[in-house]
């Protein structure tokens, strides 16, 4: 498994714990890393992705709500919400090609969510990607 994919998995797991515990991100990280071992760079990237996605969660949730037709965000599976939050954070950062971000999110869904979640998440992420790519005021 690739370095960045493993970092995304760790970040997703921390996001899930963060949402369920309502704890501070630093506390979630401390707890997570007590039972999970990773090299310095992998740990740094996972923490960066987690912290960014957690900080962006309110804005990401607004985007998700706009594009999840007939679905209230609080009714979505927690893992699906957090896959979306992580991917939207990465799309906003703009450091990784959009197609890679979307593909990695769908791979996370295949591994951690229900089989039918992949198409659902793909539809939302594609709409979010288009909105984020659109020129302001368009």
N, C-alpha and C positions, 0 to 999 in steps of 0.2 A: 504494500500500500504506500502511496506517495506521501511525502512529508506534509504538503498542504492539505491533502484530504484528511490525514490523521488529525491535523490541527483543527480542521472544521468539525470533525467528529467530537473532539474534546470540547470545543467551543459550544457545540449544540448540547452536549450533555450538561455543561455548566449553565447554559441558558435555561434548560429544563429544570434543573435544580433551583435556580434563581427564581423562576416563576412560581414553583410549588412552595418554596420556603419563604418567599418575599424578603429574603435576606439581602444584606449589602453585598455587592459584587466581590469585594475583597474577602469577605467571610466565606462566600461560596467557593472562591478560588482556593483559599486555605484548606477548606474541608476536602475539596476535590483532589488536590495534589497530595493529600495524606495517603490516599489509596491508589493513586494513579501516578505512574512514574514515566517521566519524559525527559529528553535532553533539554538543555537550556533554550536553544532556538525554537524547538517545537513548542515548548511551554510558553515562551514569549509570544509566539504567533497565536497560539490558542487563546491566551489571556487577552491579547489585543483584539482579536475577533469577538470574543465574548464581551469584553468591556464596551466596545463600540456598539455592538448590537443591543446590549442592555441599555446603554445611554440613548440610543436612537429609537428604542421601542415605542414610545408614544407617537412619534412621527411615522414610524413604519406601520403601526397599527391603523393609523388614519388611511394610509395608502391601501393597506390590505382591505379595510372596510369598504373603501370606494370600489374596489375591483372584485370583491367576493360576492357576486350576485346571489341574492337569496340566502346568504349565509351571514349570520352575526358572528363577529370574531370570537366572542366568548363561547360560542357553541362549537367552534372548531376544536379538534384534538390539540392538546397542548404541544405535542411534538410537531404538528404541522404548523402551528403559529410560530414556533421557534425556528423551524427551518426557513419559513418566510422571512422572519426578522433577520436572521443571519444573512440570507441571500440579498435582501434589500440593503443591509448595511454594506455588503461588499459591492453592490451595484453603485451605491452612492460614493464609495471611496474611489471607484474608478481605476483601481490599480490592477485589476484582473479583467481580461476580456469578458464581455457580457455573456457570450455563449458558454464560456467555461464556468462562470458563476451559476448560470441556469442548470447546466449539466451536473455540476457538483451538488446543487440543491436536490435535483431529482435522484441522484445516487444516494444521498442521505435519506430521502423518502423511501427508496426501495429497501434500504437496510433497516430503518427504524420505524416506519409507518405502515399503514395498511396498503395493499396492492392498488386500490382505486384512488389513493391519495396522490399518486404521481401525476395523473392527468389533471386533477383538480389544482394542484400546486403549480403545474406548468402553465395552466391558463391564467392564474393570478399573476405569476411572475412575468409572463410575457406582457400582460397589460401594464404592470408596474414598470417594466423595462421601457416600454414605449413612452409612458408618461414621463419618466425621468430623462429620456433622450430627447423629448420634444423641446423646441426652443421656448424660452419663457414668453408668456403672453400669447402662445399659439392656441 
